[in-house]
Amino acid sequence: MENLNRMAVFASVVKEGSLAAAGRRLGISPSAVSQHLRQLEKAVGVPLLHRSTRKLTLTDAGAAFYPGCAAMVNSARDAEQRLAEMRDTLSGELRISSTVGIGGQPLCEALTPLMQQHPGLQLRIIATDNVLDMIEHRIDIALRVNRQLSDTSIIAHPLAEWPLVICAAPRYLSLHGVPEQPEDLLQHRWISGIPSGGNINGRMIELHHLRQPPVTLRVAETQVCSDSMHVVRAFTLAGQGISLQPLFEIQDKLRSGELMLLLPEWRPAAFRLTALTLERVLPEKTRQALQALRDYFRRIPTN
């Protein structure tokens, strides 16, 4: 690696025509330039320059060596330029992993304006309710819900926090009754999500009230469970039991009467959406996509 630096100094000396001019270009003293040249000539075993008090001329070996050194410097500058373009412009592929629910309409609405402004940007969305390895799948942004982070190398960017609510379909309630107190929930069937780092549809549910102490319940075994909120919602709508749902996702179902809000003064732990990245200093495309996601999810009502 040291010889690569010395080759760059040698190329600068030839291009600038003197040690002093090369030193000014490189930001080092003429004596430092001279030392680099001596060390390079010692390493390659032949003189590269004829030095006189008035000028420098290439030896035959120097003339043969210079084009490769100059090409190396030019290639390094081209590589830096390409990296700068990748860092500062919105082009190339941006890979986002997301839950199935968020990966549809929400991501489309959040990122479509960015895609329209930057046609060179290519978006790949991996919609899955499984947790993917960000390095293995080359994920730029991972959207996670209520996940506890154990990897300190991953950077968390909070995006939104929405209430979770308890709900059921009228057909279920007509058969099994409407719970009036938190303890009544223990007698009901549940459509449960597979616990994955939070309280969303877990068998242990902590409910909070503005004026009463929290209550923790261990709900009954479930006939249906899934790691997909869409699956849980579908079975809830079909009248198969009670579930926890993000309020903002079921507002239309509550208005239409397809679902009913239960124990409205009691709320489970909030639904927290977080964007994860592997780096603190982000490429421009990742930074702007992250900002677009923040702006979009902040506009969603929290109640």
MOUR-V397377 format. One record per run of one state. SS is the DSSP state (2 for helix, 1 for strand, 0 for the rest). FROM is the first residue (numbers start at 1). TO is the last residue. If there is no record, write none. Layout:
ss->[SS:SS]
from->[FROM:FROM]
to->[TO:TO]
This chain:
ss->[0:2:0:2:0:2:0:1:0:1:0:2:0:1:0:2:0:1:0:1:0:1:0:1:0:2:0:2:0:1:0:1:0:1:0:1:0:2:0:1:2:0:2:0:1:0:1:0:1:0:2:0]
from->[1:2:17:19:27:30:45:49:52:56:59:60:89:92:99:105:118:121:128:141:146:155:163:164:169:170:177:182:188:190:194:204:209:215:219:224:227:229:238:242:247:250:251:257:260:263:267:269:271:278:284:299]
to->[1:16:18:26:29:44:48:51:55:58:59:88:91:98:104:117:120:127:140:145:154:162:163:168:169:176:181:187:189:193:203:208:214:218:223:226:228:237:241:246:249:250:256:259:262:266:268:270:277:283:298:303]
